[in-house]
Amino acid sequence: MEKYIKTSRIVSLALIFALLLSVYGLTLYRIQAIDSEAILSDTSNLTASTVTVYAARGSILDRYGVLLVSDRTVYDVRIDRNRLLKTDDPNGIILKLINACRQYGVEYNDIFPVTTTAPFEYRADATSTQKSWMRAYFTYFKSSLNVKDTENPDVSATQLISWMREHYGIDYTVAAEDARRIMGVRYGLEMQAVNNSEYMFANDIPAEFLTFVSEQNLPAVSILSHSEREYHTEYAAHLLGYLGAMDKDEVEKYEALGYPRNATVGKTGVEAAFEEYLHGTDGSVTVYTDETGAVNDVVENKPAKAGSNVYLTISLSLQKAAEDALRNAISQMNDTRVEQAQEKAREENTTYVEPELAEGGAVVVMDVRTGEVLALANYPSFNLATFYEDYSVNASNPLHPFNNRALNGLYEPGSTYKPVTAFAALRSHTIAPDTTILDESVFREYAEQGYSPHCWIYPGSHGSINVVQALEKSCNYFFWSVADKMGITRIAETARLFGLGSPTGIELGDSSGTVASRESKQEQQNEGWWAADTLLACIGQSINRFTPIQLANYAATIANGGTHYNATVLRSVSSFDYTNVFIRRTPSVESVIDDSEGYIPLLQQGMRAVAKTGTAAQALSNYQVPVAAKTGTVQQDNSAVNDGVFICYAPADNPEIAIAVVVEKGGSGSALISIAKDVMDTYFAGTSQSVSTVSPDNSLLK
């Protein structure tokens, strides 16, 4: 049976629907036509301002993912003086903030040079600049105080407090010490107004205080956020580098990349070399505030995009070992020299004379199979976390702690250069592997011209030796003989095959150095080349100047049989959230030395002999892994103490790492072996070998 709906019910439903439509229509009309003017009026009372949201900078990590440098968000509290003075109770707002600071243990900025507690006195740490500001301040605001232009204003601190209370309208019901705290902030606000800059009430506030300020929504008080670098290690300062404002030469470059003029950019080291990866893209928001400065709404215009994370090739543990070993060795050298000088003065009953001390140095560790830098140490160094605070002290330090000696220090290589001369002589067939030369101790080829250099063993002799033995014993006479026959050109060409005298390709940039040659002497000294120059150059003197990283790469090239890699500190680059690795660096070969006749193994044998029975034997002959090495000692014209140079690689039979150590006024290359050993101990995770004594270069082993 079909069912029908009664007509009366249909009519009732229609009437109800019509009524609802009428109500909605009237409401819509009121919103659109009647209340629109009021709404527009409310909006017009808001102030819109565009605020930059600074992008977080990417992190820097070592090869194993150990965090070295990261960004952290810092929150500061700002007070807008103009808006504060428009409020009903500016002093009450300030006191509320101050009391909260006391509650949460937050330090706020107070530059007023009067103590904060009674009896009020001028602060002992008030600077002359602050006192000068005070004099100008008093003259401007209260000429009746008759402040004289002297070092200390001619008005007591108590008088000043009394006048300040009146000047800032601080009610006399407010306790004296609270009044002093208020006027400290008011004074700061006025000083910043004079400088036309923002007043930051508190910097880098903790989370609890941030929550308090946010919840209070105090008029004229706002929270600003920015990112700053956080350093998770005190090591690798030269390698990591620091940030700073763009200089005039950088503005055009970075503005073309979309950077704002006030952007912070990498100035040195990894921060500068990988700026394109680390630097993110800033965003922006529109902030709507009412007349008191309270935030009404925030609208995001463009989201900030964080920078990428950079993984380095270095190992933090190896970097630490290298820096500690270098610093400790130099300290021990200098302590010993002072003790010896003091003892000499006592024994001879003479006036103590300050000895020459070791001044600085560098250590570079490389993977011989890839060209990756595993450690890059400099001494002296500095602290990145307090870079700007310590800047003036470090900049005036005569030892130049900002100098990146590992990449830019130029040093004579001394006897570590002899493998170059040996390889040049073999390749040019000046000698054969089995050629022997009798060490006559004095090289008399140019005696008639008044030049007869002595081998270091003079008046002794190394006897009749071949090239491997000459490397082991570091016989100057042998290398003078072969160099005099083949000439400087072949030696210089061979040095360049090993990368000496050229940048290593490292992303941080490094000095080129100089290979001694006819051309380089003419260019630097505007002089011709003499036979004596060849004799000096072939044993690593003359104008040969190389960086520690070049020496490490040179040792690595010998170790791996002639493959010369570009040095690198970049391992990979990942997204900020670590979810995507979009750059993985692979080894880059710069060149391969043609050794079809098999001469590089002879260099390896000679360097292995140095560690087994030669000048490094006492320290390395019984080391836990076989080592190949070469020591170097360089006499400086203006110093009674030699520079020390040492290169090595290990394991000698299956090389993995190469090390170069240079110490200015280090005494000898042999004196630096302990530094390399400490590095190898860490790398091979073995037990440190004890070194009681080491033989100086070119000395007889007992």
C-alpha positions in Angstrom: 0.0 0.0 0.0 1.5 3.3 -1.0 2.0 6.1 1.6 1.4 9.8 0.8 2.8 13.0 2.7 0.1 15.4 3.7 -0.1 18.8 2.0 -0.1 20.6 5.3 3.3 19.2 6.3 4.8 20.2 2.9 3.6 23.7 3.4 5.1 23.8 7.0 8.5 22.6 5.8 8.5 25.2 3.0 7.8 28.0 5.5 10.6 26.9 7.8 13.1 26.7 4.9 12.1 30.2 3.7 12.6 31.5 7.2 16.1 30.1 7.5 17.0 31.6 4.1 15.8 34.9 5.3 17.9 34.7 8.5 21.0 33.8 6.6 20.4 36.5 4.0 20.0 39.1 6.6 23.2 38.0 8.4 25.2 38.0 5.2 23.8 41.5 4.4 24.8 42.8 7.8 28.3 41.4 7.5 28.8 42.7 4.0 27.0 46.0 4.1 26.7 47.1 7.7 29.8 45.8 9.5 32.3 46.0 6.7 33.2 49.5 7.6 33.9 48.5 11.2 36.0 45.6 10.1 38.0 47.7 7.8 38.5 50.1 10.6 39.9 47.4 12.9 42.3 46.2 10.1 43.5 49.8 9.6 44.6 49.9 13.2 47.1 47.1 12.6 50.6 47.8 11.3 52.0 45.3 8.8 55.7 44.7 8.5 57.7 42.2 6.5 60.2 40.3 8.5 63.0 38.1 7.1 63.1 34.5 8.3 66.7 33.6 8.2 67.4 30.1 6.9 69.3 27.7 9.1 72.8 27.1 7.8 73.8 23.5 7.2 75.9 21.5 9.6 79.5 20.3 9.1 80.4 16.8 10.1 83.5 14.6 10.0 83.8 11.5 7.8 82.1 9.3 10.4 79.2 11.7 11.0 80.6 13.3 14.1 79.0 16.8 14.4 81.6 19.5 14.2 79.6 22.7 13.6 75.8 23.2 13.5 73.3 26.0 13.7 71.2 26.6 16.7 68.2 29.0 16.9 68.8 31.9 19.3 65.9 34.0 20.7 66.4 37.6 21.8 64.0 39.9 23.5 63.6 43.4 21.9 61.9 46.5 23.3 60.6 49.1 20.9 61.2 52.4 22.6 58.7 54.4 20.6 55.9 52.0 21.3 56.9 51.5 24.9 56.6 55.3 25.6 53.1 55.2 24.1 51.9 52.7 26.8 50.3 53.7 30.0 53.1 52.2 32.2 56.4 51.8 30.5 58.3 51.4 33.8 55.9 48.7 34.9 56.5 46.7 31.7 60.2 47.0 32.2 60.1 46.0 35.9 57.9 43.0 35.0 60.6 41.8 32.5 63.3 42.4 35.0 61.6 40.5 37.8 61.0 37.6 35.3 64.7 37.7 34.5 65.6 37.4 38.2 63.1 34.5 38.5 64.5 32.6 35.6 68.1 33.5 36.1 68.4 35.4 32.8 71.0 38.1 32.3 69.7 41.3 30.6 71.6 44.2 29.0 72.3 47.0 31.4 75.1 49.4 30.3 74.3 52.1 32.9 77.7 52.5 34.8 76.3 52.6 38.3 76.0 49.7 40.6 72.6 48.0 40.9 72.6 47.8 44.7 72.8 50.5 47.3 74.9 52.3 48.3 75.1 53.4 44.7 78.5 54.0 43.2 80.0 54.3 39.8 81.0 50.8 38.6 84.7 50.0 38.7 84.5 48.5 35.2 82.9 51.6 33.6 84.9 52.3 30.4 86.1 55.7 29.3 83.7 55.4 26.4 80.8 54.9 28.8 82.0 57.8 30.9 82.2 60.0 27.8 78.6 59.0 26.9 77.5 59.9 30.5 79.1 63.3 30.2 77.3 64.0 26.9 74.1 62.5 28.3 74.1 64.7 31.4 75.0 67.8 29.3 72.0 67.2 27.0 69.5 66.3 29.6 70.5 68.1 32.8 72.8 71.0 32.3 71.9 72.1 35.8 74.1 69.3 37.1 77.1 71.3 35.9 79.0 68.1 34.8 82.6 68.9 33.9 84.5 67.2 31.1 86.7 65.2 33.3 87.5 61.5 33.6 84.9 61.1 36.4 81.7 63.1 36.2 81.4 65.8 38.9 78.2 64.3 40.3 77.6 61.5 42.8 76.0 58.3 41.8 73.3 58.9 44.4 72.5 62.3 42.8 72.4 60.7 39.4 70.0 58.0 40.6 67.7 60.7 42.1 67.7 62.7 38.9 67.2 59.6 36.8 64.1 58.6 38.8 62.6 62.0 38.1 63.7 62.0 34.5 62.1 58.7 33.7 59.0 59.2 35.9 59.7 56.3 38.2 57.2 56.4 41.0 58.7 56.9 44.5 56.8 54.0 45.8 59.1 51.8 43.7 62.0 50.5 45.8 65.4 52.2 45.1 67.1 49.1 43.7 64.1 48.3 41.4 64.2 52.0 40.3 67.9 51.6 39.5 67.2 48.5 37.4 64.4 50.3 35.5 66.6 53.3 34.7 69.3 51.0 33.5 67.0 49.7 30.8 65.6 53.2 30.1 69.2 54.5 29.7 70.0 51.7 27.3 66.9 52.5 25.2 68.0 56.1 24.9 71.5 55.2 24.0 70.3 52.9 21.3 68.0 55.6 20.0 71.0 57.9 19.7 72.7 55.2 17.7 69.6 54.6 15.6 69.6 50.9 16.4 67.4 48.4 18.0 67.5 47.8 21.8 67.9 44.1 22.7 66.8 43.7 26.3 68.1 40.1 26.5 70.1 37.9 24.2 70.0 34.1 23.8 67.2 33.5 26.3 66.3 30.1 27.7 63.1 28.3 26.8 61.4 29.1 30.1 61.9 32.8 29.7 60.8 32.6 26.0 57.6 30.9 27.1 57.0 33.6 29.7 57.5 36.5 27.3 55.3 34.8 24.6 52.4 34.2 27.0 52.5 37.7 28.5 52.3 39.4 25.1 53.6 42.6 26.6 53.2 45.8 24.6 56.3 47.0 22.7 58.1 43.7 23.7 58.8 41.2 20.9 60.9 38.1 20.4 63.4 37.9 17.5 65.0 34.7 16.4 68.1 34.0 14.4 70.6 31.2 13.9 74.2 31.2 15.1 77.0 28.8 14.7 77.5 26.3 17.5 80.9 24.6 17.7 81.0 21.0 19.0 84.8 20.9 19.0 87.7 23.2 19.8 89.8 21.5 17.1 90.2 22.2 13.3 89.7 26.0 13.6 91.7 26.8 10.5 90.0 24.0 8.5 86.4 24.8 9.5 86.7 28.6 9.2 84.5 31.3 10.5 81.5 33.5 9.4 81.3 37.2 9.0 79.5 40.1 7.2 80.1 40.5 3.5 82.8 43.0 2.6 82.5 45.3 -0.3 84.2 42.9 -2.7 81.8 40.1 -1.8 78.5 42.1 -2.0 78.2 42.1 -5.8 79.0 38.3 -5.9 76.5 37.3 -3.3 73.7 39.7 -4.2 73.8 38.2 -7.7 73.0 34.9 -5.9 70.1 36.4 -4.1 71.7 37.2 -0.7 70.6 40.2 1.2 73.2 42.8 2.0 73.2 42.0 5.7 73.8 38.2 5.1 76.4 36.4 7.0 78.8 34.3 4.8 81.7 32.0 5.2 85.0 34.0 5.3 87.6 31.2 5.5 88.0 27.4 5.6 85.1 25.0 4.9 82.6 27.7 5.7 83.8 29.7 2.7 84.7 26.9 0.4 81.3 25.2 0.6 79.2 28.4 1.1 76.9 27.4 -1.8 75.9 24.2 0.0 75.8 25.4 3.6 73.9 28.6 3.0 70.1 28.2 2.8 67.5 30.5 1.3 65.8 33.0 3.5 62.1 33.3 3.8 59.7 36.1 5.0 56.6 36.6 7.0 54.2 39.6 7.4 53.7 40.5 11.0 50.6 42.4 12.0 50.8 44.4 15.3 48.5 46.8 17.1 49.3 50.2 18.4 51.1 48.9 21.4 53.2 46.6 19.4 51.5 43.4 20.4 51.4 40.8 17.6 47.9 40.3 16.2 48.8 37.9 13.4 51.7 36.4 11.4 51.3 35.4 7.8 54.0 33.4 6.0 54.9 34.8 2.6 57.9 32.6 1.6 59.2 29.6 3.7 62.8 29.6 4.6 64.9 26.7 3.1 67.7 25.4 5.3 71.2 24.8 3.9 72.7 21.4 3.2 75.0 19.4 5.5 78.6 18.9 4.5 80.5 15.8 5.4 84.3 16.3 5.5 87.0 13.7 4.8 88.7 14.4 8.1 88.5 12.2 11.2 88.0 14.3 14.3 89.9 11.7 16.4 92.8 11.9 14.0 92.6 15.7 13.9 92.7 15.8 17.7 95.7 13.5 17.8 97.6 15.6 15.2 96.9 18.9 17.0 97.6 17.6 20.5 100.8 15.9 19.3 102.0 19.1 17.5 101.2 21.4 20.4 102.8 19.0 23.0 105.9 18.4 21.0 106.6 22.1 20.5 105.9 22.8 24.2 108.3 20.1 25.2 111.0 21.3 22.8 110.8 24.8 24.2 110.7 23.6 27.8 113.8 21.6 27.2 115.7 24.5 25.5 114.9 26.8 28.4 116.0 24.2 30.9 119.3 23.7 29.0 119.9 27.4 28.7 119.3 27.8 32.4 121.6 24.9 33.3 124.3 26.3 31.0 124.1 29.7 32.7 124.4 28.1 36.1 127.3 25.9 35.1 129.2 28.7 33.4 128.2 31.3 36.0 127.0 33.5 33.2 123.8 35.6 32.5 120.9 33.5 31.3 120.2 34.1 27.6 116.8 33.3 26.3 117.1 30.5 23.7 115.4 30.4 20.3 112.1 28.6 20.6 110.1 26.6 18.2 107.4 29.0 16.9 104.8 27.2 14.8 104.1 24.2 12.7 101.7 22.0 10.8 100.7 18.4 10.3 98.8 17.0 7.3 97.5 13.5 7.0 96.3 12.1 3.7 94.8 8.9 2.4 97.3 7.7 -0.2 94.5 5.9 -2.1 92.1 8.8 -2.6 93.8 12.1 -1.9 91.4 12.7 1.0 92.8 14.8 3.8 92.3 13.0 7.1 93.7 15.7 9.4 95.0 19.3 8.9 96.6 20.7 12.0 98.2 24.0 12.7 100.0 25.5 15.7 99.3 27.9 17.1 95.6 27.9 16.7 92.5 29.8 18.0 89.0 29.2 19.3 86.2 29.6 16.8 83.6 29.9 19.5 85.3 33.1 20.8 86.8 34.2 17.5 85.6 37.8 17.5 86.1 38.3 21.3 89.7 37.1 21.0 90.4 38.7 17.6 92.6 41.6 18.7 94.7 39.4 21.0 95.3 36.8 18.3 95.8 39.4 15.6 98.7 41.0 17.6 100.3 37.6 18.5 103.7 37.5 16.8 103.3 33.8 16.2 100.3 34.6 13.9 97.7 32.0 15.1 95.4 32.9 12.2 98.0 31.7 9.7 97.0 28.4 8.1 100.5 27.0 7.9 99.3 23.6 6.6 98.0 25.2 3.4 99.9 28.5 3.0 103.1 28.1 5.0 106.1 27.9 2.6 109.1 25.9 3.8 112.3 24.5 2.4 111.9 20.7 2.3 115.5 19.9 3.1 116.5 16.2 2.7 112.8 15.2 2.1 113.4 16.5 -1.4 116.1 13.9 -2.1 113.7 11.3 -3.5 112.9 13.8 -6.3 116.6 14.1 -7.2 117.0 10.3 -7.1 114.0 9.8 -9.4 115.2 12.4 -11.8 118.6 10.8 -12.0 117.1 7.4 -12.6 114.6 8.5 -15.2 117.3 10.5 -17.1 119.6 7.5 -16.9 122.2 9.6 -15.3 122.5 6.6 -13.0 121.3 3.1 -13.0 119.8 1.3 -9.9 123.1 -0.4 -9.3 125.3 2.6 -9.9 127.6 3.3 -7.0 129.3 6.6 -6.1 132.2 7.0 -3.6 131.4 9.6 -1.0 134.6 11.7 -0.8 133.0 13.8 1.9 134.1 17.1 0.2 132.6 17.9 -3.2 135.6 19.5 -5.0 134.2 20.0 -8.5 134.1 23.8 -8.0 137.0 24.2 -5.7 138.7 26.5 -8.1 135.7 28.8 -7.9 136.0 28.7 -4.1 133.0 26.4 -3.5 133.6 23.0 -1.9 130.6 21.9 0.2 131.1 19.2 2.8 128.8 16.2 3.2 127.1 16.2 6.6 129.3 13.2 7.7 132.5 15.2 7.1 135.3 14.3 7.9 133.9 10.8 7.6 132.5 9.1 4.5 129.5 6.9 3.6 131.8 4.9 1.3 130.6 3.6 -2.0 126.8 3.6 -2.1 123.9 3.2 -4.6 120.8 5.3 -4.8 118.8 3.3 -2.2 121.6 3.6 0.3 122.0 7.3 -0.5 118.4 7.8 0.5 118.8 5.7 3.6 121.9 7.6 4.7 120.9 10.9 3.3 124.3 11.3 1.6 124.6 14.8 0.3 127.7 13.9 -1.7 125.8 11.3 -3.8 123.1 13.7 -4.7 125.5 16.6 -5.5 127.3 14.2 -7.9 124.2 13.1 -9.8 122.7 16.6 -9.8 125.8 18.2 -11.2 125.7 15.7 -14.1 122.1 16.0 -15.1 121.4 19.7 -14.3 118.6 21.6 -12.6 116.0 21.4 -15.4 115.4 17.6 -15.0 115.2 17.9 -11.2 112.6 20.7 -11.4 110.6 18.8 -14.0 110.5 15.8 -11.8 109.5 17.8 -8.7 106.4 19.0 -10.6 105.5 15.5 -11.5 105.0 14.9 -7.8 102.8 18.0 -7.5 105.5 20.2 -5.8 105.3 23.8 -6.6 101.6 23.7 -7.6 98.3 23.9 -5.7 97.0 20.6 -4.5 93.4 21.2 -5.7 92.1 21.3 -2.1 88.8 23.2 -2.0 90.0 25.5 0.7 92.7 26.9 -1.6 96.5 26.7 -0.9 99.7 28.4 -1.9 101.6 27.3 -5.0 105.0 27.3 -3.6 108.2 27.4 -5.7 110.3 24.7 -7.4 113.9 25.9 -7.7 114.8 26.3 -11.4 116.5 28.8 -13.7 113.1 30.4 -14.5 111.9 30.7 -10.9 115.2 32.3 -9.7 115.1 34.7 -12.6 111.5 35.6 -11.8 112.1 36.0 -8.0 115.6 37.3 -7.8 116.3 38.6 -11.3 119.5 36.6 -11.3 121.1 33.9 -13.4 121.6 30.2 -12.3 124.9 28.9 -11.0 126.2 25.5 -10.5 126.1 26.1 -6.7 122.4 26.7 -7.0 122.0 23.2 -8.4 123.9 21.7 -5.6 121.7 23.5 -3.0 118.4 22.8 -4.9 119.0 19.0 -5.3 119.1 18.5 -1.5 116.0 20.7 -0.9 117.5 24.1 -0.3 117.9 27.1 -2.7 114.5 28.7 -3.4 112.5 25.5 -3.1 109.5 26.3 -1.0 106.5 24.0 -0.4 103.5 23.8 1.8 103.0 20.9 4.3 100.0 19.7 2.2 102.1 19.5 -0.9 104.7 17.5 1.0 102.0 15.1 2.3 100.7 14.7 -1.2 104.2 14.2 -2.5 104.7 11.4 0.0 101.4 9.9 -0.9 102.3 9.9 -4.6 105.5 8.0 -3.8 103.6 5.6 -1.6 100.9 4.6 -4.2 103.4 4.2 -7.0 103.0 7.4 -8.9 99.3 8.3 -8.9 99.0 12.0 -8.0 95.5 12.8 -6.6 93.9 16.1 -6.1 93.7 16.8 -2.4 90.2 17.1 -1.0 88.3 17.7 2.3 84.8 17.0 0.8 83.3 13.6 1.3 79.6 14.2 0.6 76.7 16.7 0.9 73.3 15.8 2.3 69.9 17.6 2.7 69.4 19.4 6.0 67.3 16.6 7.4 69.9 14.0 6.4 67.4 12.0 4.3 69.0 12.6 0.9 72.7 12.5 -0.1 73.0 14.4 -3.4 76.8 14.7 -3.7 79.4 11.9 -3.1 82.9 12.9 -4.1 85.0 10.3 -5.8 88.8 10.4 -6.0 90.1 12.8 -8.6 93.4 11.9 -10.3 95.5 14.9 -11.3 98.2 12.9 -13.1 100.0 9.6 -13.2 103.7 9.5 -13.3 105.1 7.3 -16.1 107.2 4.7 -14.2 107.4 2.0 -16.8 111.0 1.4 -15.9 110.1 0.7 -12.2 112.1 3.4 -10.4 109.5 4.4 -7.8 110.0 1.1 -5.9 113.6 2.2 -5.4 112.4 5.4 -3.7 110.1 3.3 -1.5 113.0 1.0 -0.6 115.2 4.0 0.3 112.5 5.5 2.5 111.7 2.2 4.2 115.5 1.9 5.0 115.4 5.3 6.6 112.8 4.0 9.1 114.6 0.6 9.6 118.2 1.5 9.8 118.6 5.2 8.9 117.9 8.5 10.7 114.5 7.5 11.9 115.4 4.0 13.0 115.6 4.6 16.8 112.0 5.8 16.7 110.5 3.6 14.0 112.4 0.4 13.4 110.3 -1.5 15.9 107.0 0.3 15.3 103.9 -1.8 15.2 103.5 -1.4 11.4 106.3 -0.9 8.9 106.9 2.7 8.0 108.7 4.5 5.1 110.1 7.9 6.0 112.4 10.8 5.1 113.7 13.4 7.5 114.8 16.9 6.7 116.7 19.6 8.5 116.8 23.2 7.1 119.3 25.8 8.3 117.7 29.3 8.4 120.0 32.2 7.6 118.7 34.4 10.5 118.4 31.6 13.0 120.7 29.4 15.0 118.0 26.7 15.2 117.0 24.6 12.1 113.5 24.1 10.8 112.4 20.5 11.0 110.6 18.6 8.2 109.4 15.0 8.3 107.4 12.9 5.8 106.3 9.3 6.0 103.7 6.8 4.9 102.4 3.5 6.4 102.1 0.6 6.3 105.2 0.6 4.1 104.2 -2.6 2.4 100.6 -1.7 1.8 100.3 2.1 2.2 97.2 3.8 3.6 98.2 7.1 5.0 100.9 9.7 4.3 102.0 12.3 6.9 103.9 15.5 6.6 105.1 17.5 9.7 106.9 20.8 9.7 108.0 22.8 12.7 109.6 26.2 12.5 112.8 26.1 14.5 112.0 22.5 15.3 115.7 21.5 15.4 115.6 18.6 13.0 113.3 16.3 11.1 114.1 13.5 13.5 112.8 15.6 16.4 109.4 15.5 14.8 109.0 11.8 14.5 107.1 11.6 17.8 104.4 13.8 16.3 103.9 11.4 13.4 103.9 8.5 15.7 101.1 9.8 17.8 99.0 10.3 14.7 99.8 6.7 13.5 99.0 5.4 17.0 95.5 6.8 16.7 95.1 5.7 13.1 96.2 2.2 13.6 94.7 2.1 17.2 97.9 0.6 18.5 99.9 1.1 21.7 102.1 4.2 21.6 105.7 3.3 21.2 108.0 5.0 23.6 110.8 7.1 22.2 113.5 7.9 24.6 115.9 9.4 22.1 116.0 10.1 18.4 119.0 10.7 16.1 119.2 14.1 14.6 119.4 14.2 10.8 122.7 13.5 9.2 124.2 12.1 12.4 125.8 8.7 13.1 123.7 6.1 14.8 125.3 4.5 17.8 
